[in-house]
């Protein structure tokens, strides 16, 4: 995400760069261009900052939750997922 922000700052872009668009660029760079498995949670969490709700099924969206929390909070869905195994086969 920092590299994408650097590239935009150094070379510019011909459209407004929202936090959501920055996250989408990060997702596309990692998942689509490199053809690596993974999700979008990290990209949106980093780009948006703060406490966020991420809807990962279409229509995708991410929004800030109005609360402030001290420290770091991680939520776990409990749904097993083996991303490395997705590349095989």
PyMOL Python script that loads the backbone (N, CA, C, O; Angstrom):
from pymol import cmd

cmd.read_pdbstr("""\
ATOM      1  N   UNK A   1       0.822  -1.174   0.000  1.00  0.00           N
ATOM      2  CA  UNK A   1       0.000   0.000   0.000  1.00  0.00           C
ATOM      3  C   UNK A   1       0.876   1.251   0.000  1.00  0.00           C
ATOM      4  O   UNK A   1       0.574   2.229  -0.683  1.00  0.00           O
ATOM      5  N   UNK A   2       1.957   1.211   0.768  1.00  0.00           N
ATOM      6  CA  UNK A   2       2.874   2.359   0.804  1.00  0.00           C
ATOM      7  C   UNK A   2       3.519   2.570  -0.560  1.00  0.00           C
ATOM      8  O   UNK A   2       3.713   3.711  -0.981  1.00  0.00           O
ATOM      9  N   UNK A   3       3.852   1.488  -1.254  1.00  0.00           N
ATOM     10  CA  UNK A   3       4.472   1.597  -2.572  1.00  0.00           C
ATOM     11  C   UNK A   3       3.497   2.229  -3.563  1.00  0.00           C
ATOM     12  O   UNK A   3       3.891   3.072  -4.369  1.00  0.00           O
ATOM     13  N   UNK A   4       2.253   1.836  -3.510  1.00  0.00           N
ATOM     14  CA  UNK A   4       1.253   2.417  -4.401  1.00  0.00           C
ATOM     15  C   UNK A   4       1.091   3.906  -4.111  1.00  0.00           C
ATOM     16  O   UNK A   4       1.005   4.713  -5.037  1.00  0.00           O
ATOM     17  N   UNK A   5       1.050   4.273  -2.839  1.00  0.00           N
ATOM     18  CA  UNK A   5       0.956   5.695  -2.485  1.00  0.00           C
ATOM     19  C   UNK A   5       2.171   6.458  -2.993  1.00  0.00           C
ATOM     20  O   UNK A   5       2.035   7.580  -3.483  1.00  0.00           O
ATOM     21  N   UNK A   6       3.355   5.866  -2.884  1.00  0.00           N
ATOM     22  CA  UNK A   6       4.561   6.508  -3.403  1.00  0.00           C
ATOM     23  C   UNK A   6       4.461   6.722  -4.909  1.00  0.00           C
ATOM     24  O   UNK A   6       4.755   7.810  -5.404  1.00  0.00           O
ATOM     25  N   UNK A   7       4.045   5.682  -5.643  1.00  0.00           N
ATOM     26  CA  UNK A   7       3.943   5.795  -7.100  1.00  0.00           C
ATOM     27  C   UNK A   7       2.956   6.882  -7.505  1.00  0.00           C
ATOM     28  O   UNK A   7       3.211   7.638  -8.443  1.00  0.00           O
ATOM     29  N   UNK A   8       1.846   6.960  -6.812  1.00  0.00           N
ATOM     30  CA  UNK A   8       0.858   8.003  -7.117  1.00  0.00           C
ATOM     31  C   UNK A   8       1.436   9.384  -6.830  1.00  0.00           C
ATOM     32  O   UNK A   8       1.256  10.309  -7.621  1.00  0.00           O
ATOM     33  N   UNK A   9       2.128   9.526  -5.703  1.00  0.00           N
ATOM     34  CA  UNK A   9       2.721  10.819  -5.355  1.00  0.00           C
ATOM     35  C   UNK A   9       3.829  11.201  -6.332  1.00  0.00           C
ATOM     36  O   UNK A   9       3.951  12.367  -6.707  1.00  0.00           O
ATOM     37  N   UNK A  10       4.637  10.228  -6.746  1.00  0.00           N
ATOM     38  CA  UNK A  10       5.777  10.515  -7.611  1.00  0.00           C
ATOM     39  C   UNK A  10       5.375  10.775  -9.062  1.00  0.00           C
ATOM     40  O   UNK A  10       5.946  11.644  -9.721  1.00  0.00           O
ATOM     41  N   UNK A  11       4.397  10.024  -9.556  1.00  0.00           N
ATOM     42  CA  UNK A  11       4.074  10.092 -10.978  1.00  0.00           C
ATOM     43  C   UNK A  11       2.685  10.631 -11.275  1.00  0.00           C
ATOM     44  O   UNK A  11       2.377  10.937 -12.427  1.00  0.00           O
ATOM     45  N   UNK A  12       1.841  10.754 -10.256  1.00  0.00           N
ATOM     46  CA  UNK A  12       0.504  11.281 -10.454  1.00  0.00           C
ATOM     47  C   UNK A  12      -0.450  10.245 -11.027  1.00  0.00           C
ATOM     48  O   UNK A  12      -0.050   9.153 -11.429  1.00  0.00           O
ATOM     49  N   UNK A  13      -1.696  10.612 -11.053  1.00  0.00           N
ATOM     50  CA  UNK A  13      -2.744   9.755 -11.593  1.00  0.00           C
ATOM     51  C   UNK A  13      -3.842  10.689 -12.086  1.00  0.00           C
ATOM     52  O   UNK A  13      -4.037  11.769 -11.529  1.00  0.00           O
ATOM     53  N   UNK A  14      -4.554  10.279 -13.119  1.00  0.00           N
ATOM     54  CA  UNK A  14      -5.511  11.180 -13.753  1.00  0.00           C
ATOM     55  C   UNK A  14      -6.926  11.043 -13.190  1.00  0.00           C
ATOM     56  O   UNK A  14      -7.904  11.234 -13.912  1.00  0.00           O
ATOM     57  N   UNK A  15      -7.033  10.713 -11.904  1.00  0.00           N
ATOM     58  CA  UNK A  15      -8.331  10.630 -11.247  1.00  0.00           C
ATOM     59  C   UNK A  15      -8.138  10.830  -9.747  1.00  0.00           C
ATOM     60  O   UNK A  15      -7.029  10.662  -9.239  1.00  0.00           O
ATOM     61  N   UNK A  16      -9.188  11.181  -9.047  1.00  0.00           N
ATOM     62  CA  UNK A  16      -9.080  11.316  -7.586  1.00  0.00           C
ATOM     63  C   UNK A  16      -8.775   9.957  -6.957  1.00  0.00           C
ATOM     64  O   UNK A  16      -9.251   8.927  -7.434  1.00  0.00           O
ATOM     65  N   UNK A  17      -7.991   9.958  -5.902  1.00  0.00           N
ATOM     66  CA  UNK A  17      -7.613   8.708  -5.229  1.00  0.00           C
ATOM     67  C   UNK A  17      -8.246   8.697  -3.842  1.00  0.00           C
ATOM     68  O   UNK A  17      -7.743   9.310  -2.900  1.00  0.00           O
ATOM     69  N   UNK A  18      -9.354   7.987  -3.747  1.00  0.00           N
ATOM     70  CA  UNK A  18     -10.015   7.826  -2.454  1.00  0.00           C
ATOM     71  C   UNK A  18      -9.344   6.681  -1.701  1.00  0.00           C
ATOM     72  O   UNK A  18      -8.553   5.930  -2.271  1.00  0.00           O
ATOM     73  N   UNK A  19      -9.663   6.556  -0.433  1.00  0.00           N
ATOM     74  CA  UNK A  19      -9.135   5.445   0.358  1.00  0.00           C
ATOM     75  C   UNK A  19      -9.599   4.112  -0.233  1.00  0.00           C
ATOM     76  O   UNK A  19      -8.836   3.146  -0.265  1.00  0.00           O
ATOM     77  N   UNK A  20     -10.837   4.061  -0.695  1.00  0.00           N
ATOM     78  CA  UNK A  20     -11.375   2.846  -1.285  1.00  0.00           C
ATOM     79  C   UNK A  20     -10.645   2.488  -2.584  1.00  0.00           C
ATOM     80  O   UNK A  20     -10.331   1.323  -2.827  1.00  0.00           O
ATOM     81  N   UNK A  21     -10.381   3.501  -3.414  1.00  0.00           N
ATOM     82  CA  UNK A  21      -9.680   3.250  -4.672  1.00  0.00           C
ATOM     83  C   UNK A  21      -8.250   2.779  -4.409  1.00  0.00           C
ATOM     84  O   UNK A  21      -7.755   1.892  -5.104  1.00  0.00           O
ATOM     85  N   UNK A  22      -7.597   3.356  -3.431  1.00  0.00           N
ATOM     86  CA  UNK A  22      -6.256   2.925  -3.066  1.00  0.00           C
ATOM     87  C   UNK A  22      -6.273   1.455  -2.643  1.00  0.00           C
ATOM     88  O   UNK A  22      -5.398   0.686  -3.041  1.00  0.00           O
ATOM     89  N   UNK A  23      -7.262   1.064  -1.838  1.00  0.00           N
ATOM     90  CA  UNK A  23      -7.391  -0.331  -1.417  1.00  0.00           C
ATOM     91  C   UNK A  23      -7.631  -1.243  -2.615  1.00  0.00           C
ATOM     92  O   UNK A  23      -7.071  -2.337  -2.690  1.00  0.00           O
ATOM     93  N   UNK A  24      -8.459  -0.793  -3.543  1.00  0.00           N
ATOM     94  CA  UNK A  24      -8.729  -1.588  -4.747  1.00  0.00           C
ATOM     95  C   UNK A  24      -7.460  -1.783  -5.570  1.00  0.00           C
ATOM     96  O   UNK A  24      -7.217  -2.874  -6.085  1.00  0.00           O
ATOM     97  N   UNK A  25      -6.651  -0.737  -5.695  1.00  0.00           N
ATOM     98  CA  UNK A  25      -5.383  -0.865  -6.417  1.00  0.00           C
ATOM     99  C   UNK A  25      -4.465  -1.874  -5.744  1.00  0.00           C
ATOM    100  O   UNK A  25      -3.821  -2.675  -6.420  1.00  0.00           O
ATOM    101  N   UNK A  26      -4.400  -1.841  -4.417  1.00  0.00           N
ATOM    102  CA  UNK A  26      -3.588  -2.804  -3.680  1.00  0.00           C
ATOM    103  C   UNK A  26      -4.067  -4.220  -3.901  1.00  0.00           C
ATOM    104  O   UNK A  26      -3.266  -5.128  -4.126  1.00  0.00           O
ATOM    105  N   UNK A  27      -5.374  -4.411  -3.836  1.00  0.00           N
ATOM    106  CA  UNK A  27      -5.973  -5.723  -4.072  1.00  0.00           C
ATOM    107  C   UNK A  27      -5.648  -6.218  -5.477  1.00  0.00           C
ATOM    108  O   UNK A  27      -5.210  -7.353  -5.663  1.00  0.00           O
ATOM    109  N   UNK A  28      -5.866  -5.357  -6.456  1.00  0.00           N
ATOM    110  CA  UNK A  28      -5.611  -5.757  -7.849  1.00  0.00           C
ATOM    111  C   UNK A  28      -4.142  -6.101  -8.076  1.00  0.00           C
ATOM    112  O   UNK A  28      -3.827  -7.062  -8.778  1.00  0.00           O
ATOM    113  N   UNK A  29      -3.244  -5.315  -7.484  1.00  0.00           N
ATOM    114  CA  UNK A  29      -1.811  -5.575  -7.658  1.00  0.00           C
ATOM    115  C   UNK A  29      -1.419  -6.930  -7.081  1.00  0.00           C
ATOM    116  O   UNK A  29      -0.674  -7.683  -7.708  1.00  0.00           O
ATOM    117  N   UNK A  30      -1.915  -7.238  -5.898  1.00  0.00           N
ATOM    118  CA  UNK A  30      -1.518  -8.495  -5.244  1.00  0.00           C
ATOM    119  C   UNK A  30      -2.241  -9.708  -5.804  1.00  0.00           C
ATOM    120  O   UNK A  30      -1.610 -10.726  -6.090  1.00  0.00           O
ATOM    121  N   UNK A  31      -3.528  -9.617  -5.962  1.00  0.00           N
ATOM    122  CA  UNK A  31      -4.340 -10.777  -6.299  1.00  0.00           C
ATOM    123  C   UNK A  31      -4.446 -10.996  -7.808  1.00  0.00           C
ATOM    124  O   UNK A  31      -4.189 -12.098  -8.293  1.00  0.00           O
ATOM    125  N   UNK A  32      -4.815  -9.976  -8.537  1.00  0.00           N
ATOM    126  CA  UNK A  32      -5.067 -10.151  -9.956  1.00  0.00           C
ATOM    127  C   UNK A  32      -3.791 -10.165 -10.788  1.00  0.00           C
ATOM    128  O   UNK A  32      -3.625 -11.034 -11.644  1.00  0.00           O
ATOM    129  N   UNK A  33      -2.898  -9.225 -10.553  1.00  0.00           N
ATOM    130  CA  UNK A  33      -1.669  -9.147 -11.351  1.00  0.00           C
ATOM    131  C   UNK A  33      -0.699 -10.273 -11.037  1.00  0.00           C
ATOM    132  O   UNK A  33      -0.109 -10.853 -11.948  1.00  0.00           O
ATOM    133  N   UNK A  34      -0.525 -10.591  -9.752  1.00  0.00           N
ATOM    134  CA  UNK A  34       0.438 -11.619  -9.368  1.00  0.00           C
ATOM    135  C   UNK A  34      -0.186 -13.003  -9.317  1.00  0.00           C
ATOM    136  O   UNK A  34       0.506 -13.996  -9.095  1.00  0.00           O
ATOM    137  N   UNK A  35      -1.510 -13.065  -9.527  1.00  0.00           N
ATOM    138  CA  UNK A  35      -2.235 -14.332  -9.526  1.00  0.00           C
ATOM    139  C   UNK A  35      -1.962 -15.147  -8.268  1.00  0.00           C
ATOM    140  O   UNK A  35      -1.752 -16.358  -8.327  1.00  0.00           O
ATOM    141  N   UNK A  36      -1.970 -14.461  -7.134  1.00  0.00           N
ATOM    142  CA  UNK A  36      -1.758 -15.086  -5.832  1.00  0.00           C
ATOM    143  C   UNK A  36      -3.087 -15.116  -5.086  1.00  0.00           C
ATOM    144  O   UNK A  36      -3.898 -14.205  -5.248  1.00  0.00           O
ATOM    145  N   UNK A  37      -3.328 -16.141  -4.275  1.00  0.00           N
ATOM    146  CA  UNK A  37      -4.572 -16.195  -3.521  1.00  0.00           C
ATOM    147  C   UNK A  37      -4.564 -15.198  -2.367  1.00  0.00           C
ATOM    148  O   UNK A  37      -3.506 -14.787  -1.890  1.00  0.00           O
ATOM    149  N   UNK A  38      -5.721 -14.829  -1.943  1.00  0.00           N
ATOM    150  CA  UNK A  38      -5.822 -13.937  -0.805  1.00  0.00           C
ATOM    151  C   UNK A  38      -7.114 -13.152  -0.846  1.00  0.00           C
ATOM    152  O   UNK A  38      -7.923 -13.309  -1.760  1.00  0.00           O
ATOM    153  N   UNK A  39      -7.297 -12.322   0.133  1.00  0.00           N
ATOM    154  CA  UNK A  39      -8.512 -11.525   0.210  1.00  0.00           C
ATOM    155  C   UNK A  39      -8.199 -10.053   0.151  1.00  0.00           C
ATOM    156  O   UNK A  39      -7.069  -9.651  -0.128  1.00  0.00           O
ATOM    157  N   UNK A  40      -9.207  -9.255   0.415  1.00  0.00           N
ATOM    158  CA  UNK A  40      -9.060  -7.804   0.340  1.00  0.00           C
ATOM    159  C   UNK A  40      -9.054  -7.136   1.700  1.00  0.00           C
ATOM    160  O   UNK A  40      -8.935  -5.915   1.795  1.00  0.00           O
ATOM    161  N   UNK A  41      -9.182  -7.935   2.760  1.00  0.00           N
ATOM    162  CA  UNK A  41      -9.293  -7.347   4.086  1.00  0.00           C
ATOM    163  C   UNK A  41      -8.079  -6.502   4.461  1.00  0.00           C
ATOM    164  O   UNK A  41      -8.232  -5.399   4.986  1.00  0.00           O
ATOM    165  N   UNK A  42      -6.879  -7.010   4.198  1.00  0.00           N
ATOM    166  CA  UNK A  42      -5.670  -6.248   4.548  1.00  0.00           C
ATOM    167  C   UNK A  42      -5.604  -4.927   3.802  1.00  0.00           C
ATOM    168  O   UNK A  42      -5.276  -3.895   4.387  1.00  0.00           O
ATOM    169  N   UNK A  43      -5.911  -4.956   2.519  1.00  0.00           N
ATOM    170  CA  UNK A  43      -5.825  -3.743   1.702  1.00  0.00           C
ATOM    171  C   UNK A  43      -6.770  -2.663   2.218  1.00  0.00           C
ATOM    172  O   UNK A  43      -6.388  -1.500   2.345  1.00  0.00           O
ATOM    173  N   UNK A  44      -8.010  -3.058   2.513  1.00  0.00           N
ATOM    174  CA  UNK A  44      -8.978  -2.074   2.990  1.00  0.00           C
ATOM    175  C   UNK A  44      -8.662  -1.619   4.406  1.00  0.00           C
ATOM    176  O   UNK A  44      -8.813  -0.438   4.718  1.00  0.00           O
ATOM    177  N   UNK A  45      -8.229  -2.526   5.265  1.00  0.00           N
ATOM    178  CA  UNK A  45      -7.887  -2.138   6.637  1.00  0.00           C
ATOM    179  C   UNK A  45      -6.751  -1.128   6.662  1.00  0.00           C
ATOM    180  O   UNK A  45      -6.804  -0.147   7.404  1.00  0.00           O
ATOM    181  N   UNK A  46      -5.727  -1.366   5.858  1.00  0.00           N
ATOM    182  CA  UNK A  46      -4.574  -0.464   5.812  1.00  0.00           C
ATOM    183  C   UNK A  46      -4.951   0.869   5.180  1.00  0.00           C
ATOM    184  O   UNK A  46      -4.613   1.927   5.711  1.00  0.00           O
ATOM    185  N   UNK A  47      -5.640   0.824   4.062  1.00  0.00           N
ATOM    186  CA  UNK A  47      -5.971   2.045   3.342  1.00  0.00           C
ATOM    187  C   UNK A  47      -6.956   2.923   4.113  1.00  0.00           C
ATOM    188  O   UNK A  47      -6.783   4.139   4.190  1.00  0.00           O
ATOM    189  N   UNK A  48      -7.975   2.308   4.675  1.00  0.00           N
ATOM    190  CA  UNK A  48      -9.014   3.072   5.363  1.00  0.00           C
ATOM    191  C   UNK A  48      -8.569   3.530   6.743  1.00  0.00           C
ATOM    192  O   UNK A  48      -8.888   4.646   7.154  1.00  0.00           O
ATOM    193  N   UNK A  49      -7.839   2.690   7.464  1.00  0.00           N
ATOM    194  CA  UNK A  49      -7.425   3.016   8.818  1.00  0.00           C
ATOM    195  C   UNK A  49      -8.602   3.034   9.774  1.00  0.00           C
ATOM    196  O   UNK A  49      -9.757   3.124   9.357  1.00  0.00           O
ATOM    197  N   UNK A  50      -8.301   2.949  11.038  1.00  0.00           N
ATOM    198  CA  UNK A  50      -9.358   2.984  12.041  1.00  0.00           C
ATOM    199  C   UNK A  50     -10.143   1.689  12.091  1.00  0.00           C
ATOM    200  O   UNK A  50      -9.663   0.640  11.663  1.00  0.00           O
ATOM    201  N   UNK A  51     -11.337   1.772  12.610  1.00  0.00           N
ATOM    202  CA  UNK A  51     -12.218   0.623  12.769  1.00  0.00           C
ATOM    203  C   UNK A  51     -13.148   0.567  11.560  1.00  0.00           C
ATOM    204  O   UNK A  51     -13.907   1.506  11.319  1.00  0.00           O
ATOM    205  N   UNK A  52     -13.095  -0.527  10.798  1.00  0.00           N
ATOM    206  CA  UNK A  52     -13.864  -0.622   9.560  1.00  0.00           C
ATOM    207  C   UNK A  52     -14.713  -1.881   9.508  1.00  0.00           C
ATOM    208  O   UNK A  52     -14.403  -2.896  10.131  1.00  0.00           O
ATOM    209  N   UNK A  53     -15.793  -1.781   8.744  1.00  0.00           N
ATOM    210  CA  UNK A  53     -16.617  -2.934   8.388  1.00  0.00           C
ATOM    211  C   UNK A  53     -16.350  -3.189   6.916  1.00  0.00           C
ATOM    212  O   UNK A  53     -16.452  -2.276   6.096  1.00  0.00           O
ATOM    213  N   UNK A  54     -16.007  -4.429   6.575  1.00  0.00           N
ATOM    214  CA  UNK A  54     -15.698  -4.772   5.191  1.00  0.00           C
ATOM    215  C   UNK A  54     -16.671  -5.839   4.723  1.00  0.00           C
ATOM    216  O   UNK A  54     -16.740  -6.925   5.297  1.00  0.00           O
ATOM    217  N   UNK A  55     -17.416  -5.524   3.681  1.00  0.00           N
ATOM    218  CA  UNK A  55     -18.307  -6.502   3.054  1.00  0.00           C
ATOM    219  C   UNK A  55     -17.538  -7.082   1.872  1.00  0.00           C
ATOM    220  O   UNK A  55     -17.288  -6.385   0.889  1.00  0.00           O
ATOM    221  N   UNK A  56     -17.165  -8.352   1.966  1.00  0.00           N
ATOM    222  CA  UNK A  56     -16.265  -8.949   0.980  1.00  0.00           C
ATOM    223  C   UNK A  56     -16.986  -9.704  -0.132  1.00  0.00           C
ATOM    224  O   UNK A  56     -16.334 -10.274  -1.007  1.00  0.00           O
ATOM    225  N   UNK A  57     -18.296  -9.717  -0.116  1.00  0.00           N
ATOM    226  CA  UNK A  57     -19.057 -10.332  -1.204  1.00  0.00           C
ATOM    227  C   UNK A  57     -19.747  -9.224  -1.987  1.00  0.00           C
ATOM    228  O   UNK A  57     -20.114  -8.198  -1.414  1.00  0.00           O
ATOM    229  N   UNK A  58     -19.926  -9.420  -3.287  1.00  0.00           N
ATOM    230  CA  UNK A  58     -20.551  -8.368  -4.097  1.00  0.00           C
ATOM    231  C   UNK A  58     -21.917  -7.968  -3.555  1.00  0.00           C
ATOM    232  O   UNK A  58     -22.688  -8.839  -3.153  1.00  0.00           O
ATOM    233  N   UNK A  59     -22.232  -6.709  -3.533  1.00  0.00           N
ATOM    234  CA  UNK A  59     -21.378  -5.581  -3.903  1.00  0.00           C
ATOM    235  C   UNK A  59     -20.387  -5.277  -2.770  1.00  0.00           C
ATOM    236  O   UNK A  59     -20.791  -5.109  -1.619  1.00  0.00           O
ATOM    237  N   UNK A  60     -19.099  -5.208  -3.096  1.00  0.00           N
ATOM    238  CA  UNK A  60     -18.057  -4.953  -2.114  1.00  0.00           C
ATOM    239  C   UNK A  60     -18.197  -3.541  -1.571  1.00  0.00           C
ATOM    240  O   UNK A  60     -18.491  -2.605  -2.314  1.00  0.00           O
ATOM    241  N   UNK A  61     -17.987  -3.396  -0.281  1.00  0.00           N
ATOM    242  CA  UNK A  61     -17.953  -2.049   0.287  1.00  0.00           C
ATOM    243  C   UNK A  61     -17.226  -2.081   1.614  1.00  0.00           C
ATOM    244  O   UNK A  61     -17.124  -3.117   2.270  1.00  0.00           O
ATOM    245  N   UNK A  62     -16.731  -0.933   1.985  1.00  0.00           N
ATOM    246  CA  UNK A  62     -15.998  -0.790   3.230  1.00  0.00           C
ATOM    247  C   UNK A  62     -16.403   0.544   3.835  1.00  0.00           C
ATOM    248  O   UNK A  62     -16.463   1.557   3.138  1.00  0.00           O
ATOM    249  N   UNK A  63     -16.678   0.544   5.120  1.00  0.00           N
ATOM    250  CA  UNK A  63     -17.068   1.790   5.767  1.00  0.00           C
ATOM    251  C   UNK A  63     -16.495   1.854   7.171  1.00  0.00           C
ATOM    252  O   UNK A  63     -16.288   0.836   7.830  1.00  0.00           O
ATOM    253  N   UNK A  64     -16.247   3.074   7.606  1.00  0.00           N
ATOM    254  CA  UNK A  64     -15.768   3.292   8.967  1.00  0.00           C
ATOM    255  C   UNK A  64     -16.889   3.040   9.958  1.00  0.00           C
ATOM    256  O   UNK A  64     -18.047   3.367   9.700  1.00  0.00           O
ATOM    257  N   UNK A  65     -16.542   2.467  11.074  1.00  0.00           N
ATOM    258  CA  UNK A  65     -17.463   2.305  12.186  1.00  0.00           C
ATOM    259  C   UNK A  65     -17.118   3.417  13.164  1.00  0.00           C
ATOM    260  O   UNK A  65     -15.942   3.621  13.467  1.00  0.00           O
ATOM    261  N   UNK A  66     -18.097   4.127  13.655  1.00  0.00           N
ATOM    262  CA  UNK A  66     -17.880   5.337  14.421  1.00  0.00           C
ATOM    263  C   UNK A  66     -17.147   5.211  15.745  1.00  0.00           C
ATOM    264  O   UNK A  66     -16.877   6.231  16.378  1.00  0.00           O
ATOM    265  N   UNK A  67     -16.818   4.024  16.187  1.00  0.00           N
ATOM    266  CA  UNK A  67     -16.185   3.856  17.487  1.00  0.00           C
ATOM    267  C   UNK A  67     -14.668   4.021  17.420  1.00  0.00           C
ATOM    268  O   UNK A  67     -14.049   3.806  16.378  1.00  0.00           O
ATOM    269  N   UNK A  68     -14.097   4.401  18.534  1.00  0.00           N
ATOM    270  CA  UNK A  68     -12.644   4.463  18.673  1.00  0.00           C
ATOM    271  C   UNK A  68     -12.242   3.414  19.694  1.00  0.00           C
ATOM    272  O   UNK A  68     -12.822   3.356  20.778  1.00  0.00           O
ATOM    273  N   UNK A  69     -11.276   2.597  19.373  1.00  0.00           N
ATOM    274  CA  UNK A  69     -10.788   1.585  20.296  1.00  0.00           C
ATOM    275  C   UNK A  69      -9.304   1.791  20.535  1.00  0.00           C
ATOM    276  O   UNK A  69      -8.577   2.215  19.637  1.00  0.00           O
ATOM    277  N   UNK A  70      -8.860   1.497  21.729  1.00  0.00           N
ATOM    278  CA  UNK A  70      -7.443   1.572  22.050  1.00  0.00           C
ATOM    279  C   UNK A  70      -6.784   0.267  21.624  1.00  0.00           C
ATOM    280  O   UNK A  70      -7.341  -0.807  21.850  1.00  0.00           O
ATOM    281  N   UNK A  71      -5.615   0.346  21.016  1.00  0.00           N
ATOM    282  CA  UNK A  71      -4.878  -0.849  20.632  1.00  0.00           C
ATOM    283  C   UNK A  71      -5.369  -1.439  19.333  1.00  0.00           C
ATOM    284  O   UNK A  71      -5.929  -0.739  18.489  1.00  0.00           O
ATOM    285  N   UNK A  72      -5.156  -2.729  19.179  1.00  0.00           N
ATOM    286  CA  UNK A  72      -5.503  -3.425  17.948  1.00  0.00           C
ATOM    287  C   UNK A  72      -6.531  -4.512  18.265  1.00  0.00           C
ATOM    288  O   UNK A  72      -6.396  -5.245  19.245  1.00  0.00           O
ATOM    289  N   UNK A  73      -7.552  -4.604  17.425  1.00  0.00           N
ATOM    290  CA  UNK A  73      -8.587  -5.619  17.582  1.00  0.00           C
ATOM    291  C   UNK A  73      -8.638  -6.426  16.295  1.00  0.00           C
ATOM    292  O   UNK A  73      -8.664  -5.860  15.202  1.00  0.00           O
ATOM    293  N   UNK A  74      -8.654  -7.753  16.425  1.00  0.00           N
ATOM    294  CA  UNK A  74      -8.744  -8.626  15.265  1.00  0.00           C
ATOM    295  C   UNK A  74      -9.982  -9.493  15.407  1.00  0.00           C
ATOM    296  O   UNK A  74     -10.209 -10.082  16.463  1.00  0.00           O
ATOM    297  N   UNK A  75     -10.777  -9.576  14.363  1.00  0.00           N
ATOM    298  CA  UNK A  75     -11.945 -10.449  14.357  1.00  0.00           C
ATOM    299  C   UNK A  75     -11.653 -11.684  13.523  1.00  0.00           C
ATOM    300  O   UNK A  75     -10.986 -11.604  12.491  1.00  0.00           O
ATOM    301  N   UNK A  76     -12.148 -12.812  13.967  1.00  0.00           N
ATOM    302  CA  UNK A  76     -11.947 -14.071  13.257  1.00  0.00           C
ATOM    303  C   UNK A  76     -13.312 -14.655  12.940  1.00  0.00           C
ATOM    304  O   UNK A  76     -14.154 -14.797  13.828  1.00  0.00           O
ATOM    305  N   UNK A  77     -13.534 -14.996  11.672  1.00  0.00           N
ATOM    306  CA  UNK A  77     -14.837 -15.509  11.256  1.00  0.00           C
ATOM    307  C   UNK A  77     -15.089 -16.932  11.708  1.00  0.00           C
ATOM    308  O   UNK A  77     -16.242 -17.345  11.838  1.00  0.00           O
ATOM    309  N   UNK A  78     -14.032 -17.689  11.951  1.00  0.00           N
ATOM    310  CA  UNK A  78     -14.205 -19.087  12.297  1.00  0.00           C
ATOM    311  C   UNK A  78     -14.366 -19.996  11.090  1.00  0.00           C
ATOM    312  O   UNK A  78     -14.507 -21.210  11.239  1.00  0.00           O
ATOM    313  N   UNK A  79     -14.346 -19.417   9.900  1.00  0.00           N
ATOM    314  CA  UNK A  79     -14.479 -20.198   8.668  1.00  0.00           C
ATOM    315  C   UNK A  79     -13.078 -20.544   8.180  1.00  0.00           C
ATOM    316  O   UNK A  79     -12.303 -19.646   7.850  1.00  0.00           O
ATOM    317  N   UNK A  80     -12.736 -21.847   8.129  1.00  0.00           N
ATOM    318  CA  UNK A  80     -11.384 -22.219   7.691  1.00  0.00           C
ATOM    319  C   UNK A  80     -11.154 -21.884   6.216  1.00  0.00           C
ATOM    320  O   UNK A  80     -12.050 -22.022   5.384  1.00  0.00           O
ATOM    321  N   UNK A  81      -9.931 -21.442   5.916  1.00  0.00           N
ATOM    322  CA  UNK A  81      -9.570 -21.115   4.537  1.00  0.00           C
ATOM    323  C   UNK A  81      -8.084 -21.336   4.371  1.00  0.00           C
ATOM    324  O   UNK A  81      -7.284 -20.785   5.126  1.00  0.00           O
ATOM    325  N   UNK A  82      -7.713 -22.120   3.409  1.00  0.00           N
ATOM    326  CA  UNK A  82      -6.301 -22.402   3.123  1.00  0.00           C
ATOM    327  C   UNK A  82      -5.971 -21.713   1.797  1.00  0.00           C
ATOM    328  O   UNK A  82      -6.196 -22.276   0.726  1.00  0.00           O
ATOM    329  N   UNK A  83      -5.438 -20.489   1.875  1.00  0.00           N
ATOM    330  CA  UNK A  83      -5.187 -19.729   0.646  1.00  0.00           C
ATOM    331  C   UNK A  83      -4.044 -20.314  -0.169  1.00  0.00           C
ATOM    332  O   UNK A  83      -4.097 -20.278  -1.399  1.00  0.00           O
ATOM    333  N   UNK A  84      -3.020 -20.847   0.469  1.00  0.00           N
ATOM    334  CA  UNK A  84      -1.890 -21.399  -0.288  1.00  0.00           C
ATOM    335  C   UNK A  84      -2.346 -22.600  -1.105  1.00  0.00           C
ATOM    336  O   UNK A  84      -1.890 -22.780  -2.234  1.00  0.00           O
ATOM    337  N   UNK A  85      -3.221 -23.411  -0.569  1.00  0.00           N
ATOM    338  CA  UNK A  85      -3.717 -24.581  -1.273  1.00  0.00           C
ATOM    339  C   UNK A  85      -4.551 -24.249  -2.488  1.00  0.00           C
ATOM    340  O   UNK A  85      -4.757 -25.108  -3.345  1.00  0.00           O
ATOM    341  N   UNK A  86      -5.041 -23.012  -2.585  1.00  0.00           N
ATOM    342  CA  UNK A  86      -5.862 -22.615  -3.721  1.00  0.00           C
ATOM    343  C   UNK A  86      -5.063 -22.564  -5.010  1.00  0.00           C
ATOM    344  O   UNK A  86      -5.640 -22.663  -6.093  1.00  0.00           O
ATOM    345  N   UNK A  87      -3.743 -22.411  -4.919  1.00  0.00           N
ATOM    346  CA  UNK A  87      -2.906 -22.318  -6.110  1.00  0.00           C
ATOM    347  C   UNK A  87      -2.667 -23.665  -6.762  1.00  0.00           C
ATOM    348  O   UNK A  87      -2.372 -23.726  -7.956  1.00  0.00           O
ATOM    349  N   UNK A  88      -2.788 -24.736  -6.013  1.00  0.00           N
ATOM    350  CA  UNK A  88      -2.481 -26.054  -6.535  1.00  0.00           C
ATOM    351  C   UNK A  88      -3.634 -26.567  -7.395  1.00  0.00           C
ATOM    352  O   UNK A  88      -4.793 -26.200  -7.201  1.00  0.00           O
ATOM    353  N   UNK A  89      -3.282 -27.419  -8.344  1.00  0.00           N
ATOM    354  CA  UNK A  89      -4.334 -28.082  -9.112  1.00  0.00           C
ATOM    355  C   UNK A  89      -4.585 -27.517 -10.395  1.00  0.00           C
ATOM    356  O   UNK A  89      -5.452 -28.000 -11.123  1.00  0.00           O
TER     357      UNK A  89
END
""", "prot")
cmd.dss("prot")
cmd.show_as("cartoon", "prot")
cmd.util.cbc("prot")
cmd.orient("prot")
